[in-house]
Amino acid sequence: DAELAVRVLSRALGPPTADTGWVYQLEVYGTCIGTEVRFVQWGSLQIFLTDGPSDWAPARVRHIASWAESIELGTSLIAAETKEGIGLGSQVDEIIGAYGTDAEITDDPLFGPSFSLDTSGAGFLLGSLTGLSSSDTLVSLSAGFSCGE
């Protein structure tokens, strides 16, 4: 539930540092799932809420569809990590060590150095990297489905 998630995160992390409120997505974002969307942020953590269908809820049910943590968003209030221990600051060789050949490390023409993982469950795990060498690091991490081209 979208509102419950915002309340729980606000209790744990304090008031949001940014909140778009519910907006008609075609007017503002144009490529998100659903009709209404909302982005709520606490420092470096941002959640994407939607009323669109996803692996987590049917259409017209407001829910979390993705989360992202990025050093570009602000101060880190949490240390989001995957169950394999991958989080901001993890190196490319650690990502490959955790996910093997399932982790796709690429220099995406639109997003730059990045990695992606099609999880065995719902959603995707995505990240931005400082480069493609083994010691380059993860600067953003997101999971689920959000907006995009």
SULBELDA-V874037 format. One record per pair of residues at least 24 apart in sequence whose C-alpha atoms are under 8 Angstrom apart, sorted by the first residue. I is the first residue (numbers start at 1). J is the second residue. If there is no record, write none. Layout:
I_J / I_J
This chain:
1_61 / 1_62 / 1_63 / 1_64 / 2_49 / 2_62 / 2_63 / 2_64 / 3_63 / 5_64 / 6_40 / 13_42 / 13_77 / 14_42 / 15_42 / 16_40 / 16_41 / 16_42 / 16_43 / 17_41 / 17_42 / 17_43 / 18_42 / 29_147 / 31_147 / 31_148 / 31_149 / 32_146 / 32_147 / 32_148 / 33_146 / 33_147 / 34_59 / 34_60 / 42_77 / 43_73 / 43_74 / 43_75 / 43_76 / 43_77 / 44_68 / 44_69 / 44_70 / 44_71 / 44_72 / 44_73 / 44_74 / 44_75 / 44_76 / 44_77 / 45_69 / 45_70 / 45_73 / 45_76 / 45_77 / 45_78 / 48_146 / 54_145 / 55_122 / 55_123 / 65_144 / 65_145 / 65_146 / 66_142 / 66_143 / 66_144 / 66_145 / 66_146 / 67_142 / 67_143 / 67_144 / 68_140 / 68_141 / 68_142 / 68_143 / 69_140 / 69_141 / 69_142 / 70_139 / 70_140 / 70_141 / 71_139 / 71_140 / 72_139 / 72_140 / 87_138 / 87_141 / 88_137 / 88_138 / 88_139 / 88_140 / 88_141 / 89_137 / 89_138 / 89_139 / 90_137 / 90_138 / 91_134 / 91_135 / 91_136 / 91_137 / 91_138 / 92_129 / 92_132 / 92_133 / 92_134 / 92_135 / 92_136 / 92_137 / 92_138 / 93_134 / 93_135 / 105_132 / 106_132 / 107_132
